[in-house]
């Protein structure tokens, strides 16, 4: 075991000691669920983009399937995408076409009762009720704007609105996961320009530090493993953040 792997293992043990008080509901209305990528990426996907740690989970879903808020809170939406590069700085390619990765069109919700956040990524469309903060383009990458705002200011911010638990927030898509094309501000024809990844909803749960950076990202199933170790039905949920 390398030093990096040892530190990661210790970090996950620390996260598992945090009391996983249930407060979430599933963001999709499915009778059963399937996790297509877990806290750690599968070897197959890592081979494509080079990343090993996911710090979230992917729910299998159909394109344009409705997505719902897992808990009440202050919601904002934006867009995030970056060019994937190799260690030498060259663009990483898959089947000779450059890759983009990132949240794509996403919704973030701050849950004041828990002082935690959830994010819902790769959406095709967002509920127009939720304010959209246009991203900033820097060196070909799109960076979200205003999503790090101090929670104390959300109530008065034009970028935030209050969302109830179970309220509709958007539709499943594949935005941000581009493969030889750009999808901001509008996605090209899906038949002519497919994504390198399958359709899914990316879901994350975390805190932010005083600088607004993500901290203590948690696996809502408290499993911290690859997709094949996750439950496939609602009745299998145990020791997790799901209510």
Secondary structure by P-SEA (a helix, b strand, c coil): ccaaaaaaaaaaaaaaacccccccccccccccccccccccccaaaaaacccccccbbbbbbccccbbbbccccbbbbbbbbbbbbcccccccccccbbbbbccccbbbbbbccccbbbbbcccccccccbbbbbbbbcccbbbbcccccccccccccccbbbbcccccccccccccccccccccccccccccccccccbbbbbbbbccccccccccccccccccccccccccccccccccccc
